[in-house]
Amino acid sequence: MLKVYSHHDRFMVWQIKQWLEQNGIPCFVKNEFAIGAMGELSPFDVLPEVWLTDEGWLAKAQKLIKDFEHQPLQHSWLCERCQESNDGNFELCWQCGTPAEP
């Protein structure tokens, strides 16, 4: 097993995990809830992390992570139904579930 990604934002960690899995790379998240131990442990020891289950996927995983991090930012959009602001990468409104308008 090998750590390939870590970030203070748990949402980013889960996006990377999902991105790797969509591309056929088996992985898992460690330290998902360890942030509550900060203070007793170093901040670096409680960051959520993505780990590979097989080191043979390392080169492909690193390339995919690099590609993901260098994607152009998508503009946010306003939900037609509830008027909630959503990040551009959401296909559904996070508040009410209404699909984004094309």
Legacy VTK file of the C-alpha trace (Angstrom):
# vtk DataFile Version 3.0
C-alpha trace
ASCII
DATASET POLYDATA
POINTS 102 float
0.000 0.000 0.000
1.213 3.497 -0.849
-0.027 7.033 -0.119
-0.511 9.067 -3.330
-2.464 12.139 -2.214
-3.199 14.202 0.872
-5.102 17.458 1.358
-6.635 19.436 4.221
-9.964 19.524 2.350
-11.704 16.169 2.742
-13.839 16.941 -0.328
-10.710 17.160 -2.503
-9.472 13.833 -1.155
-12.759 12.145 -2.054
-12.719 13.708 -5.533
-9.251 12.270 -6.154
-10.347 8.867 -4.851
-13.372 8.895 -7.145
-11.263 10.082 -10.109
-8.777 7.242 -9.610
-11.515 4.638 -9.221
-13.273 5.884 -12.382
-10.002 5.218 -14.178
-9.727 1.675 -12.836
-7.254 2.295 -10.012
-8.156 0.611 -6.717
-7.625 2.924 -3.759
-9.013 3.937 -0.372
-9.095 6.904 2.024
-7.231 6.921 5.345
-7.598 9.421 8.207
-11.039 10.515 7.079
-12.134 11.379 10.616
-8.719 11.869 12.247
-9.003 15.678 12.099
-10.640 15.523 15.541
-7.318 14.397 16.997
-5.504 17.548 15.870
-3.787 19.109 18.847
-2.853 15.761 20.295
-1.347 14.740 16.963
0.570 16.792 14.410
-1.647 18.443 11.761
0.276 16.469 9.137
-0.615 13.185 10.844
-4.368 13.791 10.628
-4.759 14.927 7.016
-7.081 12.739 4.924
-5.078 10.652 2.453
-5.672 8.549 -0.663
-3.788 5.266 -0.686
-3.292 2.746 -3.481
-3.958 -0.900 -2.731
-1.282 -1.917 -5.266
1.951 0.006 -5.886
1.869 -1.101 -9.530
-0.668 1.673 -10.183
1.639 4.460 -8.913
2.743 5.973 -12.253
-0.783 6.036 -13.687
-2.230 7.417 -10.422
0.357 10.214 -10.270
-0.391 11.220 -13.864
-4.151 11.223 -13.259
-3.763 13.306 -10.085
-1.559 15.800 -11.921
-4.101 16.018 -14.763
-6.924 16.493 -12.236
-5.100 19.283 -10.395
-4.423 21.157 -13.637
-7.991 21.083 -14.965
-9.363 24.528 -15.745
-11.759 25.800 -13.101
-15.387 25.494 -14.065
-17.646 28.430 -13.373
-20.248 28.127 -10.668
-23.935 28.067 -11.579
-27.163 29.154 -9.922
-29.904 26.570 -9.449
-33.081 27.477 -11.334
-35.267 25.870 -8.669
-33.837 26.956 -5.286
-31.400 29.713 -6.348
-28.481 27.987 -4.572
-24.969 28.642 -5.881
-23.158 25.462 -6.978
-19.561 24.784 -8.003
-19.097 24.236 -11.717
-18.163 20.584 -11.313
-21.568 19.709 -9.798
-24.047 18.216 -12.241
-26.839 18.405 -9.655
-27.669 21.174 -7.194
-26.190 20.196 -3.841
-29.178 21.745 -2.046
-32.193 20.344 -3.920
-30.834 17.867 -6.493
-32.055 19.729 -9.583
-29.862 19.048 -12.656
-27.694 21.898 -13.976
-29.029 23.619 -17.077
-26.898 22.904 -20.175
LINES 1 103
102 0 1 2 3 4 5 6 7 8 9 10 11 12 13 14 15 16 17 18 19 20 21 22 23 24 25 26 27 28 29 30 31 32 33 34 35 36 37 38 39 40 41 42 43 44 45 46 47 48 49 50 51 52 53 54 55 56 57 58 59 60 61 62 63 64 65 66 67 68 69 70 71 72 73 74 75 76 77 78 79 80 81 82 83 84 85 86 87 88 89 90 91 92 93 94 95 96 97 98 99 100 101
